[in-house]
Amino acid sequence: MTMTREEQIQQIRDCGQTITEKAESIYGDYACPTNLQVVITMKANELPNITVNREFFSDIMMERNGGHIKQASLNRL
């Protein structure tokens, strides 16, 4: 299936719209998010793929440490 430039541009727009519509669930409800990555992968003659990668500190760890992040953990960021 060969796609035209216009079709591929529309696919990017469609992915963007999907990301916008699902922004709340993509962000999630984590107590302490540290990193969020949203990637649209387009391969020749294939439908695009949206990948979401999230990193976050454990809320249990945060509670155990009185809501404080130790300096060693911050250095990772």
C-alpha positions as CSV (number, residue, x, y, z in Angstrom):
1,M,0.0,0.0,0.0
2,T,1.8,3.1,-1.2
3,M,0.6,6.4,0.4
4,T,0.8,9.8,-1.1
5,R,2.5,12.7,0.8
6,E,-1.0,14.2,1.5
7,E,-2.1,10.9,3.0
8,Q,0.9,10.7,5.2
9,I,0.4,14.3,6.4
10,Q,-3.2,13.4,7.2
11,Q,-2.0,10.4,9.2
12,I,0.2,12.7,11.3
13,R,-2.8,15.1,11.8
14,D,-5.0,12.1,12.8
15,C,-2.3,10.9,15.3
16,G,-2.1,14.4,16.8
17,Q,-5.8,14.6,17.2
18,T,-5.9,11.2,18.9
19,I,-3.1,12.4,21.3
20,T,-5.0,15.6,22.0
21,E,-8.2,13.7,22.7
22,K,-6.5,11.2,25.0
23,A,-4.1,13.7,26.7
24,E,-5.6,13.1,30.2
25,S,-5.2,9.4,30.0
26,I,-1.8,9.6,28.4
27,Y,-0.6,11.9,31.2
28,G,-2.1,9.5,33.8
29,D,-2.8,10.0,37.5
30,Y,0.6,9.3,38.9
31,A,1.6,11.0,42.1
32,C,5.1,12.0,41.0
33,P,5.6,11.7,37.2
34,T,9.3,12.3,36.1
35,N,9.3,11.7,32.4
36,L,6.7,11.5,29.6
37,Q,7.4,10.6,26.0
38,V,4.9,10.4,23.2
39,V,6.3,9.1,19.9
40,I,4.6,8.8,16.5
41,T,6.4,6.2,14.4
42,M,5.8,6.2,10.7
43,K,7.2,3.4,8.5
44,A,7.1,3.3,4.8
45,N,3.7,2.1,3.6
46,E,2.4,1.2,7.0
47,L,-0.1,2.8,9.3
48,P,1.6,5.0,12.0
49,N,2.0,3.8,15.6
50,I,1.7,6.0,18.7
51,T,3.9,4.9,21.6
52,V,3.7,6.4,25.1
53,N,6.5,5.9,27.6
54,R,6.0,7.1,31.2
55,E,8.4,7.2,34.2
56,F,7.3,8.0,37.7
57,F,8.4,7.7,41.3
58,S,6.5,5.2,43.4
59,D,3.8,6.9,45.5
60,I,4.6,4.4,48.3
61,M,8.2,5.4,48.3
62,M,7.2,9.1,48.4
63,E,5.0,8.5,51.4
64,R,7.7,6.5,53.1
65,N,10.1,9.4,52.6
66,G,7.7,12.0,53.9
67,G,7.0,13.3,50.3
68,H,10.7,14.1,49.8
69,I,12.8,12.9,46.9
70,K,16.4,12.1,47.9
71,Q,19.1,14.0,46.1
72,A,20.5,10.8,44.5
73,S,17.1,10.3,42.8
74,L,17.0,13.9,41.6
75,N,20.4,13.5,40.0
76,R,18.9,10.9,37.7
77,L,16.5,13.5,36.3
